[in-house]
Amino acid sequence: MNKLIIAGNGFDLAHGLPTSYNHFMDAFWRDLQENQNNEIVKKVVYLNPVFQDHFKEGEIKNFKSFEANILNYLKNNLRSHEYQLETYTFSQRGRSKDYGKQVVLFKFKNEFFKRLNEVQSIANWVDVENEYYKKLKVISKLSSIAKQEKREQVLRLHKEFEQVKQLLERYLQKNIVDTYKLDPNFILNIHAEDKINKTVSYIEPEKEGSTFYIVNFNYTPTLELFYSAKSNEINYIHGKLNENIVFGFGDEMDEDYKLIEDMDDNEYLRYFKSFQYVQNSNYKDVLRYVDSEKFQVIIMGHSCGLSDRTLLNTIFEHENCRSIKVFYHQKDDGTDNYTETIQNISRHFNDKKLMRTKIVEKTLSEPMPQIQLPKKE
């Protein structure tokens, strides 16, 4: 039987690459002092060039520690001034000519990025796309403002969402592609190791005449380390890094989608994945494969969240899809995400009875092997 592999961010994580949402976000704050003059970074946050001693207050690991540094700096070094902790500002006391003049140490210029840092429930990239969609729905349902003002809010949201996309691309280039040894020769040299063989065996067809086809939701070239000679079997459904990558929302089955569509303004639809998919043949190539023969779906590191619902529903409920096998993440404490993944898969089925017949039970699944790819020397 043919195999349709769906690879997501968990595939990169299983190979030791720091590509999660938390990796990205923590690195932004950890490296902010170094990167503060980058043009993309300057669009997202403001840092006062005169008052920068707050960076010395302590090690910065994430936004929480960055914020703590600023608050400690205000408390410890500006006692003769009035300061506002929640806005990262201070002003002169007394009768001097500068009395009341507010000095801003730091502020968010991108409200969407600010929201991402405030929402504790965001843990995966799918949550970022979901957060974007929730904000778009809120704007669409506003009845207290004029149509033009609503459109201006959508334009701002899209501008800010695009900036986050650019930050992601910059991060992946600098912290993954430029940092790690993504060399097929490395994989060939250790191909005899069990972990490598297991990863390969998940994908290779079991019978002669069968085929495999990889729908890769990642922007990184990790899968080509294993299949560089067969790269035509890898469909970068969301595009490759340094190309026009697909980043947005893809659940047209949501009950509120019709409301947004009925706004009769194409700006509201700018970041829906369906309209990004038609920029190339990748989506139709997937459809051609699923229409061709019977196949088994192999889930490798994809959360199967709602932001890809339209595409995943098309694959999972297709009559040629015979089963769905999940290779889950085994955590250090012995727990795993198998149940969470199949719960997410269930949301892509309109026919729940069909869903129960297609999902392969956990006893026939295995955890993803963990491999650490080396950094460049």
RODO-2510 file (C-alpha; in nm, 4 decimals, decimal comma):
residues 377
     n   res          X          Y          Z
     1     m     0,0000     0,0000     0,0000
     2     n     0,1192     0,3526    -0,0728
     3     k     0,2272     0,5743     0,2155
     4     l     0,1401     0,9413     0,2525
     5     i     0,3682     1,0909     0,5170
     6     i     0,2570     1,4102     0,6897
     7     a     0,5622     1,5711     0,8511
     8     g     0,5376     1,8639     1,0896
     9     n     0,7491     2,0600     1,3316
    10     g     0,7856     1,7579     1,5590
    11     f     1,0021     1,5918     1,2918
    12     d     1,2599     1,8712     1,3184
    13     l     1,2387     1,8640     1,6983
    14     a     1,3014     1,4881     1,6956
    15     h     1,6291     1,5634     1,5172
    16     g     1,7432     1,8098     1,7806
    17     l     1,6602     2,1286     1,5898
    18     p     1,5225     2,4162     1,8028
    19     t     1,2287     2,4976     1,5740
    20     s     0,9414     2,5149     1,8231
    21     y     0,7443     2,8306     1,8935
    22     n     0,9037     2,8569     2,2375
    23     h     1,2535     2,8216     2,0896
    24     f     1,1776     3,1078     1,8508
    25     m     1,0207     3,3345     2,1094
    26     d     1,2846     3,2787     2,3779
    27     a     1,5620     3,3468     2,1264
    28     f     1,4015     3,6782     2,0326
    29     w     1,4394     3,8110     2,3874
    30     r     1,7686     3,6353     2,4611
    31     d     1,9327     3,7935     2,1556
    32     l     1,7452     4,1251     2,1568
    33     q     2,0375     4,3416     2,2680
    34     e     2,2474     4,2045     1,9830
    35     n     1,9671     4,2265     1,7250
    36     q     1,7962     4,5504     1,8273
    37     n     1,9174     4,7419     1,5203
    38     n     1,7863     4,4820     1,2765
    39     e     1,5177     4,6391     1,0550
    40     i     1,2573     4,3689     1,1221
    41     v     1,3185     4,3774     1,4968
    42     k     1,2869     4,7570     1,5021
    43     k     0,9409     4,7293     1,3467
    44     v     0,8254     4,5075     1,6320
    45     v     0,9718     4,6672     1,9462
    46     y     1,1286     4,9957     2,0563
    47     l     1,4335     5,0107     2,2839
    48     n     1,5651     5,3399     2,4176
    49     p     1,9244     5,3688     2,2855
    50     v     2,0345     5,5828     2,5834
    51     f     1,9062     5,3680     2,8699
    52     q     2,0274     5,0128     2,8102
    53     d     2,1737     4,9158     3,1470
    54     h     1,8678     4,7015     3,2187
    55     f     2,0283     4,4342     2,9995
    56     k     2,2892     4,3915     3,2766
    57     e     2,0371     4,3200     3,5525
    58     g     2,0412     3,9446     3,4901
    59     e     2,0501     3,6672     3,2312
    60     i     1,7729     3,6968     2,9730
    61     k     1,6147     3,3637     2,8825
    62     n     1,2687     3,4763     2,7687
    63     f     1,0255     3,7683     2,7798
    64     k     0,9527     3,7128     3,1476
    65     s     1,3182     3,7584     3,2459
    66     f     1,3603     4,0508     3,0015
    67     e     1,0636     4,2256     3,1617
    68     a     1,1951     4,1487     3,5114
    69     n     1,5262     4,3131     3,4192
    70     i     1,3550     4,6377     3,3222
    71     l     1,1403     4,6441     3,6345
    72     n     1,4408     4,5764     3,8589
    73     y     1,6370     4,8471     3,6803
    74     l     1,3601     5,1008     3,7412
    75     k     1,3314     5,0078     4,1083
    76     n     1,7035     4,9945     4,1799
    77     n     1,8470     5,2805     3,9742
    78     l     1,5789     5,5462     3,9351
    79     r     1,4638     5,6095     4,2901
    80     s     1,4753     5,9871     4,2396
    81     h     1,2296     5,9535     3,9516
    82     e     0,8698     5,8538     3,9159
    83     y     0,8312     5,5330     3,7210
    84     q     0,5530     5,3165     3,5879
    85     l     0,6340     4,9495     3,5913
    86     e     0,3524     4,8421     3,3631
    87     t     0,4597     5,0785     3,0835
    88     y     0,8387     5,0569     3,1331
    89     t     0,8704     5,4362     3,1685
    90     f     1,0030     5,6926     3,4157
    91     s     0,9796     6,0715     3,4537
    92     q     1,1706     6,3389     3,6489
    93     r     1,0454     6,4461     3,9934
    94     g     1,0656     6,7964     4,1397
    95     r     1,0669     7,1376     3,9764
    96     s     1,3190     7,0884     3,7021
    97     k     1,2323     7,1784     3,3445
    98     d     1,2142     6,8047     3,2678
    99     y     0,9493     6,7420     3,5320
   100     g     0,6788     6,5158     3,3990
   101     k     0,8684     6,4392     3,0807
   102     q     0,8201     6,0703     3,0228
   103     v     1,1132     5,8520     2,9195
   104     v     1,0253     5,5187     2,7625
   105     l     1,2755     5,2359     2,8082
   106     f     1,0883     4,9803     2,5997
   107     k     0,7580     4,9324     2,4238
   108     f     0,5870     4,6985     2,1798
   109     k     0,5242     4,8510     1,8377
   110     n     0,3493     4,5372     1,7145
   111     e     0,0288     4,4684     1,9116
   112     f    -0,0111     4,1168     1,7721
   113     f     0,3417     4,0251     1,8835
   114     k     0,2637     4,1773     2,2235
   115     r    -0,0452     3,9564     2,2455
   116     l     0,1615     3,6463     2,1672
   117     n     0,3864     3,7268     2,4613
   118     e     0,0921     3,7851     2,6954
   119     v    -0,1102     3,4720     2,6160
   120     q     0,0182     3,1852     2,8280
   121     s    -0,1698     2,9163     2,6322
   122     i     0,0362     2,9636     2,3141
   123     a     0,2783     2,6709     2,2914
   124     n     0,2861     2,5725     1,9229
   125     w     0,2929     2,7405     1,5834
   126     v    -0,0657     2,6324     1,5248
   127     d    -0,1609     2,8402     1,8304
   128     v    -0,0104     3,1501     1,6664
   129     e    -0,2209     3,0938     1,3561
   130     n    -0,5261     3,0306     1,5749
   131     e    -0,4592     3,3527     1,7671
   132     y    -0,4485     3,5430     1,4383
   133     y    -0,7818     3,3925     1,3337
   134     k    -0,9445     3,4748     1,6682
   135     k    -0,8385     3,8378     1,6332
   136     l    -0,9684     3,8505     1,2759
   137     k    -1,3043     3,7144     1,3924
   138     v    -1,3272     3,9730     1,6711
   139     i    -1,2713     4,2545     1,4230
   140     s    -1,5220     4,1055     1,1764
   141     k    -1,7933     4,0934     1,4416
   142     l    -1,7485     4,4510     1,5642
   143     s    -2,0760     4,6347     1,5222
   144     s    -1,9842     4,9560     1,7030
   145     i    -1,7440     5,0962     1,4417
   146     a    -1,7696     5,1934     1,0764
   147     k    -1,6762     4,9588     0,7931
   148     q    -1,3670     5,1618     0,7013
   149     e    -1,2377     5,1591     1,0584
   150     k    -1,2811     4,7813     1,0732
   151     r    -1,0844     4,7500     0,7517
   152     e    -0,8053     4,9642     0,8950
   153     q    -0,7867     4,7305     1,1950
   154     v    -0,7595     4,4312     0,9621
   155     l    -0,4844     4,6042     0,7640
   156     r    -0,2914     4,6658     1,0840
   157     l    -0,3404     4,3047     1,1961
   158     h    -0,2093     4,1796     0,8615
   159     k     0,0887     4,4128     0,8712
   160     e     0,1774     4,2882     1,2186
   161     f     0,1160     3,9240     1,1277
   162     e     0,3512     3,9643     0,8299
   163     q     0,6198     4,1028     1,0611
   164     v     0,5946     3,7941     1,2836
   165     k     0,6272     3,5799     0,9713
   166     q     0,9432     3,7704     0,8761
   167     l     1,0837     3,7213     1,2263
   168     l     1,0228     3,3477     1,1920
   169     e     1,1997     3,3308     0,8566
   170     r     1,4949     3,5244     0,9972
   171     y     1,5123     3,2939     1,3003
   172     l     1,5065     2,9730     1,0944
   173     q     1,7777     3,0995     0,8615
   174     k     2,0089     3,2208     1,1388
   175     n     1,9456     2,9638     1,4122
   176     i     1,8817     2,6506     1,2048
   177     v     2,0169     2,6639     0,8490
   178     d     2,3246     2,8735     0,9335
   179     t     2,3898     2,6936     1,2637
   180     y     2,3306     2,3206     1,2102
   181     k     2,5099     2,0767     0,9838
   182     l     2,2235     1,9869     0,7515
   183     d     2,4442     1,7617     0,5405
   184     p     2,3140     1,4423     0,3722
   185     n     2,6657     1,2939     0,4030
   186     f     2,6327     1,3038     0,7810
   187     i     2,3194     1,0933     0,7605
   188     l     2,4851     0,8483     0,5204
   189     n     2,7814     0,8069     0,7550
   190     i     2,5618     0,7001     1,0458
   191     h     2,2921     0,5269     0,8427
   192     a     2,3700     0,1974     1,0120
   193     e     2,2496     0,3277     1,3469
   194     d     1,9151     0,1887     1,4593
   195     k     1,7568     0,5299     1,5067
   196     i     1,8321     0,6335     1,1521
   197     n     1,7065     0,3049     1,0128
   198     k     1,3842     0,3407     1,2082
   199     t     1,3195     0,6886     1,0717
   200     v     1,3806     0,5676     0,7176
   201     s     1,1720     0,2515     0,7592
   202     y     0,8667     0,4544     0,8603
   203     i     0,8665     0,6131     0,5193
   204     e     0,9837     0,3439     0,2786
   205     p     0,7000     0,1399     0,1194
   206     e     0,6743    -0,2179     0,2407
   207     k     0,6004    -0,3818    -0,0930
   208     e     0,7567    -0,3493    -0,4350
   209     g     0,5478    -0,1286    -0,6601
   210     s     0,4182     0,0807    -0,3717
   211     t     0,5179     0,4462    -0,3373
   212     f     0,5688     0,7031    -0,0658
   213     y     0,4864     1,0705    -0,0806
   214     i     0,5811     1,3257     0,1852
   215     v     0,3660     1,6288     0,2563
   216     n     0,6154     1,8422     0,4467
   217     f     0,4651     2,1263     0,6511
   218     n     0,8120     2,2452     0,7574
   219     y     1,0100     2,5192     0,5838
   220     t     1,3420     2,3520     0,6671
   221     p     1,5265     2,0957     0,4494
   222     t     1,5627     1,8291     0,7231
   223     l     1,3740     1,5595     0,5321
   224     e     1,6097     1,5957     0,2381
   225     l     1,8899     1,4679     0,4605
   226     f     1,7274     1,1273     0,4306
   227     y     1,5822     1,1547     0,0812
   228     s     1,7974     1,4000    -0,1139
   229     a     1,7964     1,1626    -0,4110
   230     k     1,4182     1,1454    -0,4055
   231     s     1,3398     1,5081    -0,3320
   232     n     1,0641     1,5011    -0,5940
   233     e     0,8675     1,2890    -0,3445
   234     i     0,8796     1,5718    -0,0891
   235     n     0,6015     1,8270    -0,1273
   236     y     0,6806     2,1480     0,0621
   237     i     0,3147     2,2306     0,0995
   238     h     0,3923     2,5493     0,2963
   239     g     0,6903     2,6445     0,0838
   240     k     1,0627     2,6502     0,1522
   241     l     1,2615     2,8976     0,3550
   242     n     1,3536     3,2109     0,1573
   243     e     1,0596     3,1535    -0,0743
   244     n     0,7069     3,2868    -0,0382
   245     i     0,6158     3,0627     0,2551
   246     v     0,2559     2,9852     0,3503
   247     f     0,1696     3,1193     0,6959
   248     g    -0,1887     3,1785     0,8013
   249     f    -0,5111     2,9954     0,8771
   250     g    -0,6710     2,7065     0,6932
   251     d    -1,0047     2,6140     0,8483
   252     e    -1,2800     2,7067     0,6070
   253     m    -1,5036     2,4559     0,7874
   254     d    -1,5242     2,6907     1,0858
   255     e    -1,8738     2,8310     1,1338
   256     d    -1,7473     3,1900     1,1371
   257     y    -1,5623     3,1617     0,8058
   258     k    -1,8801     3,2387     0,6117
   259     l    -1,9191     3,5603     0,8123
   260     i    -1,5694     3,6712     0,7095
   261     e    -1,6276     3,5712     0,3485
   262     d    -1,9515     3,7700     0,3440
   263     m    -1,7643     4,0859     0,4426
   264     d    -1,7109     4,1185     0,0660
   265     d    -1,3605     4,2533     0,1188
   266     n    -1,0686     4,0453    -0,0049
   267     e    -0,8361     4,1940     0,2545
   268     y    -1,0064     3,9781     0,5179
   269     l    -0,9043     3,6651     0,3224
   270     r    -0,5392     3,7582     0,2664
   271     y    -0,3899     3,5061     0,5082
   272     f    -0,6215     3,2120     0,4478
   273     k    -0,4107     2,9206     0,3292
   274     s    -0,6410     2,8196     0,0437
   275     f    -0,5616     3,1436    -0,1387
   276     q    -0,1897     3,0983    -0,0745
   277     y    -0,1953     2,7373    -0,1973
   278     v    -0,3072     2,8387    -0,5455
   279     q     0,0160     3,0316    -0,6012
   280     n     0,1806     2,7010    -0,7045
   281     s     0,0886     2,3390    -0,7815
   282     n     0,1748     2,1891    -0,4400
   283     y    -0,1829     2,1551    -0,3186
   284     k    -0,3062     2,0011    -0,6434
   285     d    -0,0081     1,7646    -0,6402
   286     v    -0,1322     1,6312    -0,3054
   287     l    -0,4807     1,5851    -0,4484
   288     r    -0,3427     1,3989    -0,7491
   289     y    -0,1555     1,1600    -0,5199
   290     v    -0,4527     1,0833    -0,2931
   291     d    -0,6762     1,0325    -0,5981
   292     s    -0,4345     0,7865    -0,7596
   293     e    -0,4265     0,4817    -0,5291
   294     k    -0,5149     0,3560    -0,1819
   295     f    -0,2777     0,4833     0,0857
   296     q    -0,1957     0,4837     0,4549
   297     v    -0,1326     0,8163     0,6278
   298     i     0,1765     0,8341     0,8503
   299     i     0,1792     1,1266     1,0967
   300     m     0,5346     1,2283     1,1852
   301     g     0,5546     1,5284     1,4144
   302     h     0,2433     1,7128     1,2975
   303     s     0,0027     1,8271     1,5689
   304     c    -0,2937     1,8127     1,3266
   305     g    -0,4256     2,1418     1,4631
   306     l    -0,7190     2,3351     1,3204
   307     s    -0,5093     2,5801     1,1188
   308     d    -0,4618     2,3047     0,8561
   309     r    -0,8128     2,1621     0,8830
   310     t    -0,9291     2,2046     0,5238
   311     l    -0,6320     2,0157     0,3765
   312     l    -0,6230     1,7445     0,6449
   313     n    -0,9975     1,6824     0,6164
   314     t    -0,9546     1,6306     0,2421
   315     i    -0,6825     1,3699     0,3037
   316     f    -0,8314     1,1894     0,6050
   317     e    -1,1865     1,1483     0,4739
   318     h    -1,0750     1,0558     0,1224
   319     e    -1,2026     0,7152     0,0154
   320     n    -0,8484     0,6055    -0,0725
   321     c    -0,7242     0,6734     0,2808
   322     r    -0,7287     0,3316     0,4459
   323     s    -0,5720     0,4130     0,7837
   324     i    -0,3927     0,6814     0,9859
   325     k    -0,0877     0,5838     1,1893
   326     v     0,0608     0,8239     1,4438
   327     f     0,4244     0,8232     1,5481
   328     y     0,4054     1,0119     1,8756
   329     h     0,6459     1,2089     2,0918
   330     q     0,7670     1,0171     2,3990
   331     k     0,8491     1,2695     2,6716
   332     d     1,1263     1,2382     2,9285
   333     d     0,8778     1,1770     3,2104
   334     g     0,7315     0,8751     3,0282
   335     t     0,4153     1,0477     2,9041
   336     d     0,3429     1,1058     2,5367
   337     n     0,1194     1,3063     2,3025
   338     y    -0,0538     1,0151     2,1258
   339     t    -0,3985     1,0851     2,2719
   340     e    -0,3690     1,4581     2,2124
   341     t    -0,2753     1,3986     1,8480
   342     i    -0,5647     1,1632     1,7738
   343     q    -0,8022     1,4055     1,9475
   344     n    -0,6801     1,6720     1,7072
   345     i    -0,7204     1,4305     1,4153
   346     s    -1,0824     1,3662     1,5156
   347     r    -1,1653     1,7339     1,4599
   348     h    -1,0866     1,6930     1,0916
   349     f    -1,3569     1,4294     1,0459
   350     n    -1,7202     1,5077     0,9817
   351     d    -1,7899     1,1330     0,9986
   352     k    -1,6793     1,0212     1,3471
   353     k    -1,7552     0,6557     1,2773
   354     l    -1,5203     0,6699     0,9806
   355     m    -1,2573     0,8328     1,2027
   356     r    -1,2688     0,5457     1,4513
   357     t    -1,2177     0,2879     1,1779
   358     k    -0,9171     0,4671     1,0263
   359     i    -0,7005     0,5585     1,3270
   360     v    -0,4451     0,2879     1,4073
   361     e    -0,4424     0,1947     1,7764
   362     k    -0,1532     0,2969     1,9959
   363     t    -0,0275    -0,0608     2,0425
   364     l     0,0645    -0,0638     1,6716
   365     s     0,2338     0,2766     1,6836
   366     e     0,5793     0,3769     1,8058
   367     p     0,7459     0,6893     1,9445
   368     m     0,9536     0,8993     1,7090
   369     p     1,3281     0,8237     1,7423
   370     q     1,5283     1,1138     1,8821
   371     i     1,8433     1,2075     1,6873
   372     q     2,0716     1,5050     1,7528
   373     l     2,1984     1,6662     1,4331
   374     p     2,5355     1,8369     1,4902
   375     k     2,6130     2,2064     1,4729
   376     k     2,8534     2,3486     1,2200
   377     e     3,2121     2,3755     1,3361
***
